[in-house]
Amino acid sequence: MEKRYQSIKEFYPYYLREHSNLVSRTLHFIGTGFFIALLLYGIIAGPLWLLAIAPIIAYSFAWFGHFVFEKNKPATFKYPFLSLVSDFIMFYHILTFQISAKIKAAQNAVVSNS
């Protein structure tokens, strides 16, 4: 039986393991960065149609990374809210150079739980 995640704290290590490929993580980072930029620009400058396309652009980068580089199904399909929040957490961890340590901890958590 597959584990059902109930919180960000227990989901995020799983999320990181699903993003072990550097190219895929980079594509997520670019997509999330575009999302934030388009959202801010749309709010400040006023073209509200940018608010509609921002998630499409972000997910295009992320899903391309999953299907081409990770060779797995995006966690968004099963955990939409947890994945969305985790995207922003991972973006922050990449931006602040914490991502390597976070991925190592997530991988070690699997080893210690086996």
C-alpha positions as CSV (number, residue, x, y, z in Angstrom):
1,M,0.0,0.0,0.0
2,E,1.3,3.4,-1.0
3,K,2.0,6.0,1.8
4,R,-0.4,9.0,1.9
5,Y,1.3,12.2,3.0
6,Q,-0.5,14.5,5.3
7,S,1.9,17.3,5.9
8,I,4.7,19.3,4.3
9,K,7.2,18.0,6.8
10,E,6.7,14.4,5.8
11,F,6.1,15.1,2.1
12,Y,9.1,17.4,1.4
13,P,11.7,14.7,1.7
14,Y,9.7,12.5,-0.8
15,Y,9.4,15.5,-3.1
16,L,13.1,16.1,-3.0
17,R,13.8,12.4,-3.9
18,E,11.5,12.8,-6.9
19,H,13.7,15.8,-8.0
20,S,17.1,14.1,-7.7
21,N,18.1,15.1,-11.3
22,L,20.0,18.4,-11.4
23,V,18.5,19.4,-14.8
24,S,15.0,18.7,-13.6
25,R,15.5,20.8,-10.5
26,T,17.0,23.6,-12.6
27,L,13.9,23.5,-14.8
28,H,11.7,23.7,-11.7
29,F,13.7,26.6,-10.5
30,I,13.4,28.4,-13.8
31,G,9.7,27.7,-14.0
32,T,9.0,28.9,-10.5
33,G,11.2,32.0,-11.1
34,F,9.1,32.8,-14.2
35,F,5.9,32.2,-12.3
36,I,7.0,34.7,-9.6
37,A,8.2,37.3,-12.1
38,L,5.1,37.1,-14.2
39,L,2.8,37.2,-11.2
40,L,4.6,40.3,-9.8
41,Y,4.7,42.0,-13.2
42,G,1.0,41.2,-13.9
43,I,0.0,42.6,-10.5
44,I,2.2,45.7,-10.8
45,A,1.9,46.6,-14.5
46,G,-1.6,45.4,-15.0
47,P,-1.8,42.9,-17.8
48,L,-3.9,40.4,-15.9
49,W,-3.7,37.8,-18.6
50,L,-0.1,37.2,-17.3
51,L,-1.7,35.8,-14.1
52,A,-3.5,33.2,-16.1
53,I,-0.4,32.0,-18.1
54,A,2.1,32.1,-15.2
55,P,1.1,28.7,-13.8
56,I,1.1,27.2,-17.3
57,I,4.6,28.4,-18.0
58,A,5.8,27.2,-14.6
59,Y,4.3,23.7,-14.9
60,S,5.6,23.4,-18.5
61,F,9.2,23.7,-17.3
62,A,8.6,21.4,-14.3
63,W,6.7,18.6,-16.2
64,F,9.3,18.6,-19.0
65,G,11.9,18.0,-16.4
66,H,9.9,15.1,-14.9
67,F,9.0,13.4,-18.2
68,V,12.4,13.9,-20.0
69,F,15.0,13.9,-17.2
70,E,13.5,12.3,-14.0
71,K,11.5,9.8,-16.0
72,N,8.8,9.9,-13.4
73,K,5.3,11.3,-12.9
74,P,5.0,14.7,-11.3
75,A,3.9,14.5,-7.6
76,T,1.4,17.3,-8.5
77,F,-0.9,14.7,-9.9
78,K,-1.4,13.0,-6.5
79,Y,-0.5,15.9,-4.1
80,P,-1.4,19.2,-5.8
81,F,-1.2,21.4,-2.7
82,L,1.8,19.7,-1.1
83,S,3.6,19.8,-4.4
84,L,2.9,23.5,-5.0
85,V,4.2,24.4,-1.5
86,S,7.2,22.2,-1.9
87,D,8.0,23.9,-5.2
88,F,8.4,27.2,-3.4
89,I,10.4,25.6,-0.6
90,M,12.7,23.9,-3.1
91,F,13.1,27.2,-5.0
92,Y,14.1,28.9,-1.7
93,H,16.5,26.1,-0.9
94,I,18.1,26.4,-4.3
95,L,18.3,30.1,-4.1
96,T,20.0,29.9,-0.6
97,F,22.4,27.1,-1.6
98,Q,20.8,24.7,0.9
99,I,19.5,22.2,-1.7
100,S,22.4,19.7,-1.6
101,A,22.2,19.3,2.1
102,K,18.4,18.9,2.0
103,I,18.6,16.3,-0.8
104,K,21.2,14.4,1.1
105,A,19.1,14.4,4.2
106,A,16.0,13.2,2.2
107,Q,18.1,10.4,0.7
108,N,19.5,9.4,4.1
109,A,16.0,9.4,5.6
110,V,15.0,6.6,3.2
111,V,18.1,4.6,4.1
112,S,17.5,4.9,7.8
113,N,13.8,4.0,7.4
114,S,14.6,0.8,5.5
